[in-house]
Amino acid sequence: MNGPYRAGTPCWIDLMVPDQQAALDFYRDLFGWQGEIGPPETGGYSVCTLKGKPVAGIMRASDPDGSVPDPMPPTMWTTYLATDSIDSTLKAVPEAGGTVVMGPMDVMDLGRMAVITDPTGASVGLWQYGTFAGAGIVNEHGALIWNELTTGDVDAAAAFYSAVLPLTTAKSQMPGAEEYTEFQVGGRAIGGMMDLASMPTGVPPHWLPYFAVDDVDSVQAALVRAGGTVKAPAFDMAAGRMAVLADPQGGTFAVITGATPE
């Protein structure tokens, strides 16, 4: 990636965990990421890199004063959607039925961020770039390739995101996936959405990051050896072969080997 992401496009992901160093070690071994615990002025936030380019953030779960939360929040990946104006987007959020959870806040000169919850209960971040546009490498082994919202009300979610960001939704044109809903920016698919009814009972609405890998089965096996959990074993589907996995601290993500370069 060279330059900023178009508004509405997933541009960054980060993971909040109880044990930051353990997460850094795990994703280094699984995907080849490089990263270290950041300086105190950034709260220790780690920007992980692949081939020298930023791919994801990892941070320690903590309260605003730096103390250990009690109870500890669930380990989870957060997807961030690009926006040209945090303030304008946040103004539209409650009007469209969503909730502002955190922000807006400046992250030094890197940009401005916020976290919101859509009307169906899924949380997502917002990012307005400053000197940092987001992921610098995507769509290849070990890097982000897709972001997917699972929601209990596809129509309500589609209306919300279209109201607060310059994106649209459409049914997929991929053979075998005609019921799948795509998020589009400028006519290009940049993410997807599926119905929560297809998930096991008790799974809440959420955004899920997908990482491109050269071999889903070998990555799944490596994750198990490292103490991770397989949520959905490797299977073939319209877009390729994928699996849904969780790291040893519970952070859930998908891996996929695409059927075609597109």
Steps between C-alpha positions, in 0.01 A plus 500: 500500500627844408303789642174520696206263476173619350237585764295196597782253433643284781847649551635356828448232761626462852481246778453560872639221719589430865854388409643726229840333469344156466281630216799659327688170519201301375433710189872524426519122483169459313522779241856629518406835655763709674409716797596606850325666791481871428612797714304624803377809313301271268375280782735226382304460175680270255489560125579164343670494162541259211778564248552830679141617447237543777238224501327504841510636854520307826439662838469393863153517649499776762282761662550868408731543801718210384376253762394143428125484424274304733329318347733452204326588171476230234795466265387626162610646170363845410448601136545870418316665211660799332325835515594839364342668805458333837281785622257480208476122524441505876230763460317262266538193724224570759275642229526163323436297816856423608693585816832678547700288745829688506648813346567690298860516615827610343776240473798735496543612138411155366127568469171507690300202617169400649311179577130463431233232528255451214124453567539121492765496776825459306792726597731653240771763503532814289828646380573842351856493375765756581853376441385134525260368235466146633614158381794540264482150352185295430372204298807277534615232742478621860317822418141618518288410197134533607276627781157356568208610714279231651170653613152404607340754266672533162257763371536721808879473489506583128288809559718615790840472334368659181368791705823575688764423235521528119444131435221291351394137523420247229453126461811314395545411133726207587354164391393305804487807724198682362347551845814660641488878547797715401598843625616708206689827463502651154347181361778281638444234768694594814333275758207270560204428722326182604202403715560409864250215456778297337711520816485279812262613772649769723737657246449880519501738201859573403752600234748225403839558329623256236869444434632373168713185530671275250374180665201505735554146627863553599417828677216329685735221610763750614240689702392182680862417584537850646195457727235667286146378438327401178150654483419376147744247348638565152229473234446592138255773405424731207792738562760232576606289798469649847493428872387695807758491778569651842838583651592360845346807669172473309544753219295365208594545136466321166766388254436447131673388184307670223368301207601782264729802536194726508 
